[in-house]
Amino acid sequence: MTDPDSFDLEAAFEAARAAPPVMPDGLAARIVADAAAQMPRAPWWQRMMASVGGPAGVGGLVTATVVGFWVGVAPPDTSVDPLALMGIETALDDTSDDLPAFGGFVWDSEEG
């Protein structure tokens, strides 16, 4: 066994740099072809469905979308305005007679 103090690490690195390993011709092409053969071939919609959790995940996303839209269009009477909780008043909160009552939870359409 050699003495660790007498071993020249830089000389070993220089010797390794002088003769780098060479990949045989066609090896990289065979590696890529083998990897491509192992890849699953699924349509894009199956890959998308699998990425969100399959049919259960898609069902959950559809349900959340429909409920969110419904609550946005017709909120319950007990809904709370988040800006009012923070003490922020907007110009749309004005309920004077000269302005229509526009708000986040009001659909106001009058003719006249």
Secondary structure, DSSP 8 states (H G I E B T S, - for coil): ---TTT--HHHHHHHHHHS-----TTHHHHHHHHHHHHS----HHHHHHHHTTHHHHHHHHHHHHHHHHHHHHS--TT---HHHHTT---GGG---TTS---BTTB------
